[in-house]
Amino acid sequence: MMLSAGDAAQQIRDGKLTSEELVQGCLERIRALEPKVQAWAFLDEEHAMAQARAADERKALGEPIGPLHGVPVGVKDIFDTADMPTENGTVLHRGRTPRDDAVPVALLRAAGAVILGKTVSTECAYFSPGKTRNPHNPEHTPGGSSSGSAAAVAAGMVPLALGSQTAGSVIRPAAFCGAYGYKPTHGLVPRTGVLQLSRALDHVGFFARNIEDLTLLLENLQGYDEGDPDTRPRARIAFGKLAAEEPPIPPVLAFVKTPHWERADADTKEAFGELVEALGDRVEEVELFPSVIEAWDWHKTIMAAEMAANLEREWRSGKEKLSPQLRELIERGREVRAVDYQRALGAVAPAVASFDELFMERYDAILTPASLGTAPKGLGSTGDPAFCSLWTLLGMPAISIPLMQGANGLPLGAQLVGRRGYDARLMRTARWLVEKLR
């Protein structure tokens, strides 16, 4: 059942569709495709159907219903769920059953959503792959670390899914799988109850089939929670309404290649050349500021140091059970000097200010690749986050849009990046871009 989340919610409100029918349709598609895609870490069909029937009963009794009433959502298996295991993609947490929902999960339930199941995460949301395969070609990676969420949405198993990003774990798998992926401004969505890797870098992210569904998630998951010190009380923003508005003037995009452009595949370079040509005077190539050329090193320093601290217990109790990739990162993080860590943290605010000036002067969004190319062949790696790390470090909102494809027929995503705190404007610009290229 390939309805968008917004359409499904509207049909449920209008009585044209029941949650039970919708969830049943998703489960049927999962049964058909899961042997190939392997997107789910935990799925209890009876529990999913029980949630759907309960949603239908509440509506039949005339009780208030939320904007996601009866709509199934997949949740990456690093988000705590009180009624399902949360194993964080590691054997060290096998059988872990949290007492409480993570705040984003609680907000989904408050909006009426059905938590369909838990989607596969790489090990501790880092680079060691899980079992998931790319739905377009099972011999290729789906990306990571939000592998299952991206693949489940792209395969039509579920209309919405939650993921997370500390380097490129939403934008890259969305690009590889051909889904829409969104990483909000840092601190806009609370992370309480989500596996913490790096306070400075961790973001909750979303997967959907269109921009409208991304705004639906963002509207319902934005907020303040005292358990997340990077959130703050703020007025609720009507992202859907603002994103649907016509821009007052046609947007202008800054095409930023970054120092990693030379590493990009020929497919990526050719596709972006055609995209830039199609946009004409609405896009201008802009060189990256010399002051942020070291940003990728800053990101690595912060991520290694904070992940080593946050995964200290796993390291001490079972480092022999960790993958070589994760062990190497933790070992490196344990050796980071305090002065280098503080220098990297201190570089973020001036870099954000530089980009603020760029947006204020002329540009509505930055256009840049989402990945080096299409999903690499093989399942031993989840790909390279080189085109994502900078924007994660700076906490700027980013969206991956499935606009193109490579010569091998696999999806190739375009990434738009917005000014920090201007998520609605980025969504509006992304919608304009999709409509302009139709």
C-alpha positions as CSV (number, residue, x, y, z in Angstrom):
1,M,0.0,0.0,0.0
2,M,2.0,2.9,-1.4
3,L,0.0,5.8,0.0
4,S,2.0,8.8,1.4
5,A,1.7,9.3,5.2
6,G,-0.3,12.5,4.7
7,D,-2.8,10.9,2.3
8,A,-3.1,7.8,4.5
9,A,-3.8,10.0,7.6
10,Q,-6.4,12.0,5.7
11,Q,-8.2,8.9,4.5
12,I,-8.2,7.4,8.0
13,R,-9.7,10.7,9.3
14,D,-12.3,10.7,6.5
15,G,-13.3,7.1,7.2
16,K,-12.2,5.9,3.8
17,L,-9.4,3.7,5.2
18,T,-8.8,2.0,8.6
19,S,-5.4,1.8,10.3
20,E,-5.9,-2.0,10.4
21,E,-6.2,-2.1,6.5
22,L,-3.2,0.2,6.2
23,V,-1.0,-1.8,8.6
24,Q,-2.1,-5.1,7.0
25,G,-1.1,-3.8,3.6
26,C,2.4,-2.8,5.0
27,L,2.8,-6.2,6.6
28,E,1.9,-8.0,3.3
29,R,4.6,-6.0,1.5
30,I,7.1,-6.7,4.2
31,R,6.4,-10.5,3.9
32,A,7.0,-10.2,0.2
33,L,10.2,-8.2,0.2
34,E,11.8,-8.7,3.6
35,P,13.7,-11.9,2.5
36,K,15.5,-9.8,-0.1
37,V,15.8,-6.5,1.7
38,Q,16.1,-7.5,5.4
39,A,15.2,-4.1,6.8
40,W,13.8,-5.1,10.1
41,A,15.6,-5.9,13.4
42,F,12.3,-6.6,15.2
43,L,8.8,-7.0,13.9
44,D,5.8,-8.5,15.8
45,E,2.9,-8.6,13.3
46,E,0.3,-9.3,16.0
47,H,1.5,-6.4,18.1
48,A,1.4,-4.1,15.1
49,M,-2.1,-5.2,14.3
50,A,-3.2,-4.7,17.9
51,Q,-2.0,-1.1,17.8
52,A,-3.9,-0.5,14.5
53,R,-7.1,-2.0,15.9
54,A,-6.8,0.1,19.1
55,A,-6.3,3.2,16.9
56,D,-9.5,2.4,14.9
57,E,-11.4,1.8,18.2
58,R,-10.4,5.2,19.5
59,K,-11.6,6.9,16.4
60,A,-14.9,4.9,16.4
61,L,-15.5,6.0,20.0
62,G,-15.1,9.7,18.9
63,E,-11.9,10.2,20.9
64,P,-9.5,13.0,19.7
65,I,-7.1,11.7,17.1
66,G,-3.7,13.1,16.2
67,P,-2.2,14.1,12.8
68,L,-0.5,10.7,12.4
69,H,-3.4,8.7,13.7
70,G,-3.2,5.1,12.6
71,V,-0.1,5.6,10.3
72,P,2.6,3.0,10.7
73,V,6.2,4.2,11.3
74,G,9.5,2.2,11.4
75,V,11.9,3.1,14.1
76,K,15.7,2.7,14.0
77,D,16.8,0.2,16.6
78,I,18.7,2.8,18.6
79,F,15.5,4.5,19.8
80,D,14.2,3.1,23.0
81,T,10.8,1.5,22.8
82,A,9.0,0.3,25.9
83,D,7.1,-2.4,24.1
84,M,9.8,-3.8,21.9
85,P,13.5,-4.6,22.3
86,T,16.2,-2.0,21.5
87,E,19.5,-3.7,20.8
88,N,21.5,-0.8,19.1
89,G,22.8,-3.1,16.4
90,T,25.3,-4.8,18.8
91,V,25.5,-8.3,20.3
92,L,26.4,-6.6,23.6
93,H,22.8,-5.3,23.9
94,R,21.1,-8.5,22.7
95,G,17.7,-8.8,24.5
96,R,17.8,-5.3,25.9
97,T,14.2,-4.2,26.8
98,P,13.9,-0.5,27.8
99,R,11.3,0.6,30.3
100,D,10.4,3.8,28.5
101,D,10.0,5.2,25.0
102,A,12.6,7.5,23.6
103,V,11.1,11.0,23.4
104,P,10.7,10.9,19.6
105,V,8.9,7.6,19.9
106,A,6.6,9.0,22.6
107,L,5.9,12.0,20.4
108,L,5.0,9.7,17.5
109,R,2.6,7.8,19.7
110,A,1.1,11.0,21.0
111,A,0.4,12.0,17.4
112,G,-1.4,8.7,16.9
113,A,1.2,6.7,15.0
114,V,1.5,2.9,15.0
115,I,5.1,1.8,15.8
116,L,5.3,-0.9,13.3
117,G,8.7,-2.3,14.3
118,K,12.4,-1.7,14.7
119,T,14.6,-1.2,11.7
120,V,18.1,-2.4,11.3
121,S,21.0,-0.2,12.5
122,T,24.6,-0.7,11.9
123,E,26.6,-1.7,15.0
124,C,26.1,1.2,17.5
125,A,25.1,3.4,14.6
126,Y,28.7,3.4,13.3
127,F,30.2,1.8,10.2
128,S,30.0,-2.0,10.7
129,P,27.0,-3.1,8.4
130,G,23.9,-4.9,9.5
131,K,22.0,-7.4,7.4
132,T,20.0,-4.9,5.3
133,R,20.4,-4.8,1.5
134,N,19.6,-2.1,-1.0
135,P,16.0,-2.6,-2.3
136,H,17.0,-1.6,-5.8
137,N,19.8,-4.2,-6.0
138,P,20.5,-6.6,-3.1
139,E,24.1,-6.9,-4.1
140,H,24.6,-3.2,-3.2
141,T,24.8,-1.5,0.3
142,P,21.7,0.5,1.5
143,G,24.1,2.8,3.3
144,G,24.2,3.4,7.0
145,S,23.9,3.7,9.8
146,S,20.1,4.1,9.3
147,S,20.1,1.2,6.8
148,G,16.8,-0.5,7.7
149,S,14.8,2.8,7.9
150,A,16.0,4.0,4.5
151,A,15.5,0.6,2.8
152,A,12.0,0.0,4.4
153,V,10.7,3.4,3.1
154,A,12.3,3.0,-0.3
155,A,10.8,-0.5,-0.7
156,G,7.3,0.7,0.2
157,M,7.2,-1.3,3.4
158,V,6.3,1.7,5.5
159,P,5.6,5.3,4.6
160,L,7.7,6.9,7.4
161,A,10.8,5.9,9.4
162,L,13.1,7.4,12.0
163,G,16.8,7.4,11.7
164,S,19.8,9.3,13.2
165,Q,22.8,11.0,11.9
166,T,26.2,11.6,13.5
167,A,28.2,11.8,10.2
168,G,26.0,10.9,7.2
169,S,23.7,8.3,8.5
170,V,20.4,9.7,7.2
171,I,21.4,11.6,4.0
172,R,23.7,8.9,2.6
173,P,21.3,5.9,2.9
174,A,18.4,8.0,1.7
175,A,20.4,8.8,-1.4
176,F,21.5,5.2,-1.9
177,C,18.0,3.8,-1.5
178,G,16.1,6.6,-3.4
179,A,14.1,7.9,-0.5
180,Y,13.7,11.4,0.8
181,G,15.9,11.9,3.9
182,Y,16.0,14.8,6.3
183,K,18.4,15.9,9.1
184,P,16.9,18.8,11.0
185,T,18.8,21.7,12.7
186,H,20.8,20.4,15.7
187,G,18.6,20.6,18.8
188,L,15.3,21.0,17.0
189,V,14.2,17.4,17.8
190,P,15.0,15.9,21.2
191,R,17.2,12.8,21.5
192,T,16.4,11.7,25.0
193,G,16.2,7.9,25.0
194,V,18.2,7.5,21.7
195,L,21.7,5.8,21.9
196,Q,24.1,8.7,22.5
197,L,27.3,8.7,20.5
198,S,28.1,12.4,20.4
199,R,26.2,15.2,22.0
200,A,27.7,17.7,19.6
201,L,26.9,15.7,16.4
202,D,23.9,13.4,17.0
203,H,20.7,14.3,15.2
204,V,17.4,12.6,14.9
205,G,16.5,12.2,11.2
206,F,13.5,11.1,9.0
207,F,12.8,9.1,5.9
208,A,9.7,9.5,3.7
209,R,8.5,9.4,0.1
210,N,7.9,13.1,-0.3
211,I,8.7,16.4,1.3
212,E,5.2,16.9,2.7
213,D,5.6,13.7,4.8
214,L,9.0,15.0,6.1
215,T,7.3,18.2,7.3
216,L,4.6,16.1,8.9
217,L,7.2,14.3,11.0
218,L,9.1,17.5,11.8
219,E,6.0,19.3,13.0
220,N,5.2,16.5,15.4
221,L,8.7,15.7,16.7
222,Q,10.0,19.3,17.2
223,G,10.2,20.4,20.8
224,Y,11.9,20.8,24.1
225,D,12.8,18.0,26.5
226,E,14.7,18.6,29.7
227,G,16.6,15.3,29.0
228,D,18.3,16.8,26.0
229,P,20.4,19.9,26.9
230,D,20.6,21.1,23.3
231,T,16.9,21.6,22.9
232,R,15.1,24.7,24.2
233,P,11.6,25.9,24.7
234,R,10.3,27.5,21.5
235,A,7.1,28.2,19.7
236,R,5.9,25.4,17.5
237,I,6.5,25.9,13.8
238,A,3.9,25.0,11.1
239,F,6.5,23.4,8.8
240,G,4.0,21.9,6.4
241,K,2.2,25.2,5.8
242,L,5.4,27.2,5.4
243,A,7.0,24.6,3.1
244,A,3.9,24.6,0.9
245,E,4.0,28.4,0.3
246,E,5.5,29.7,-2.9
247,P,8.8,31.4,-2.4
248,P,8.4,35.2,-2.7
249,I,11.1,35.2,-5.4
250,P,12.6,32.1,-7.2
251,P,15.4,30.7,-4.9
252,V,19.1,31.0,-5.7
253,L,21.2,28.0,-4.8
254,A,24.9,28.0,-4.0
255,F,26.6,25.0,-5.7
256,V,29.3,23.9,-3.2
257,K,31.5,21.1,-4.4
258,T,33.7,20.9,-1.2
259,P,37.2,19.4,-1.3
260,H,35.8,16.0,-1.9
261,W,34.5,16.7,-5.4
262,E,37.5,15.1,-7.0
263,R,36.7,11.9,-5.2
264,A,33.1,11.8,-6.6
265,D,32.2,9.2,-9.2
266,A,31.9,10.2,-12.9
267,D,28.1,9.6,-12.5
268,T,27.9,12.2,-9.8
269,K,29.9,14.8,-11.7
270,E,27.9,14.3,-14.9
271,A,24.5,14.3,-13.1
272,F,25.3,17.5,-11.2
273,G,26.6,19.1,-14.4
274,E,23.2,18.4,-16.0
275,L,21.4,19.6,-12.9
276,V,23.3,22.9,-12.7
277,E,22.6,23.4,-16.4
278,A,18.9,22.8,-16.0
279,L,18.7,25.3,-13.1
280,G,20.4,28.0,-15.2
281,D,20.7,31.4,-13.4
282,R,19.1,29.9,-10.2
283,V,22.4,28.3,-9.2
284,E,25.9,29.7,-8.8
285,E,29.1,27.8,-8.0
286,V,30.6,29.0,-4.7
287,E,34.0,28.1,-3.3
288,L,34.1,26.8,0.3
289,F,35.6,29.2,2.8
290,P,39.2,28.5,3.5
291,S,38.4,28.7,7.2
292,V,36.4,25.5,7.1
293,I,38.7,23.3,5.0
294,E,39.8,21.6,8.3
295,A,36.1,20.9,9.3
296,W,36.3,17.2,8.3
297,D,39.2,16.8,10.8
298,W,37.3,18.7,13.5
299,H,34.4,16.3,12.9
300,K,36.6,13.2,13.2
301,T,38.2,14.5,16.4
302,I,34.9,15.3,18.1
303,M,33.2,12.1,17.0
304,A,36.1,9.8,18.1
305,A,36.5,11.5,21.5
306,E,32.8,11.6,22.3
307,M,32.0,8.1,21.1
308,A,34.9,6.7,23.1
309,A,33.5,8.4,26.2
310,N,29.9,7.3,25.5
311,L,30.8,3.7,24.6
312,E,33.2,3.3,27.6
313,R,31.0,0.6,29.2
314,E,30.8,-1.4,26.0
315,W,34.5,-1.1,25.5
316,R,35.4,-2.2,29.1
317,S,32.9,-5.1,29.2
318,G,33.1,-6.5,25.7
319,K,35.6,-4.9,23.4
320,E,36.4,-8.3,21.9
321,K,32.8,-8.5,20.7
322,L,33.0,-5.1,18.9
323,S,33.8,-4.9,15.2
324,P,37.4,-3.8,14.2
325,Q,36.0,-0.5,12.8
326,L,34.4,0.4,16.1
327,R,37.3,-0.8,18.2
328,E,39.7,1.3,16.1
329,L,37.5,4.4,16.5
330,I,37.2,4.0,20.3
331,E,41.0,3.5,20.6
332,R,41.6,6.6,18.5
333,G,39.1,8.6,20.6
334,R,40.7,7.5,23.9
335,E,44.0,9.2,22.6
336,V,42.5,12.5,21.6
337,R,44.1,15.4,23.4
338,A,41.8,17.7,25.3
339,V,43.3,20.8,23.6
340,D,42.5,19.3,20.1
341,Y,38.9,18.4,21.2
342,Q,38.3,21.8,22.6
343,R,39.8,23.5,19.5
344,A,37.5,21.4,17.3
345,L,34.4,22.3,19.3
346,G,35.4,26.0,19.4
347,A,35.7,26.1,15.6
348,V,32.0,25.3,15.0
349,A,30.3,28.6,16.0
350,P,32.6,30.8,13.7
351,A,32.0,28.4,10.8
352,V,28.3,28.6,11.3
353,A,28.5,32.4,11.4
354,S,30.4,32.3,8.0
355,F,27.6,30.3,6.4
356,D,25.0,32.6,8.0
357,E,26.5,35.5,6.1
358,L,26.4,33.5,2.8
359,F,22.7,32.9,3.3
360,M,22.0,36.5,4.3
361,E,23.8,37.9,1.3
362,R,22.2,35.9,-1.5
363,Y,21.5,32.2,-1.2
364,D,18.4,30.2,-0.1
365,A,20.2,26.9,0.1
366,I,23.4,25.1,-0.7
367,L,23.4,22.4,-3.4
368,T,25.9,19.6,-3.0
369,P,26.1,15.9,-3.6
370,A,24.6,13.6,-0.9
371,S,27.3,10.9,-1.6
372,L,30.3,10.2,-3.7
373,G,28.1,8.2,-6.1
374,T,25.5,5.5,-6.2
375,A,25.4,2.8,-3.6
376,P,28.7,0.8,-3.9
377,K,28.5,-2.9,-4.8
378,G,29.1,-5.2,-1.9
379,L,27.8,-5.4,1.7
380,G,31.0,-5.0,3.6
381,S,30.8,-1.2,3.7
382,T,28.1,1.4,4.0
383,G,29.8,4.0,1.9
384,D,31.6,7.3,2.6
385,P,29.9,10.2,4.5
386,A,32.4,12.8,3.0
387,F,29.6,15.0,1.6
388,C,27.6,15.0,4.8
389,S,30.1,15.4,7.7
390,L,30.5,19.2,7.4
391,W,26.8,19.9,7.6
392,T,26.4,17.5,10.5
393,L,29.3,19.2,12.4
394,L,27.7,22.6,11.9
395,G,24.2,21.4,12.9
396,M,22.7,22.8,9.6
397,P,19.5,21.3,8.2
398,A,20.0,19.0,5.2
399,I,17.7,17.1,2.9
400,S,18.5,14.3,0.4
401,I,16.2,14.4,-2.7
402,P,16.0,11.4,-5.1
403,L,16.3,13.5,-8.3
404,M,18.8,11.4,-10.4
405,Q,20.2,8.0,-11.1
406,G,23.5,6.6,-12.1
407,A,24.4,4.7,-15.3
408,N,23.8,1.4,-13.3
409,G,20.2,2.5,-12.7
410,L,20.7,3.0,-8.9
411,P,19.4,6.2,-7.3
412,L,21.6,9.3,-7.0
413,G,20.6,11.9,-4.5
414,A,21.0,15.7,-4.5
415,Q,21.6,17.3,-1.1
416,L,20.2,20.7,-0.2
417,V,21.6,22.4,3.0
418,G,19.9,25.3,4.7
419,R,20.9,28.0,7.2
420,R,20.9,26.7,10.8
421,G,17.5,27.2,12.3
422,Y,15.8,27.9,9.0
423,D,14.3,24.4,8.4
424,A,11.0,25.6,7.0
425,R,12.8,27.8,4.4
426,L,14.9,24.8,3.4
427,M,11.8,22.6,3.0
428,R,10.2,25.3,0.9
429,T,13.3,25.5,-1.3
430,A,13.4,21.8,-1.7
431,R,9.8,21.6,-2.8
432,W,10.5,24.4,-5.3
433,L,13.4,22.4,-6.7
434,V,11.4,19.2,-7.1
435,E,8.6,21.0,-8.8
436,K,10.9,23.0,-11.1
437,L,12.6,19.8,-12.4
438,R,9.4,17.7,-12.9
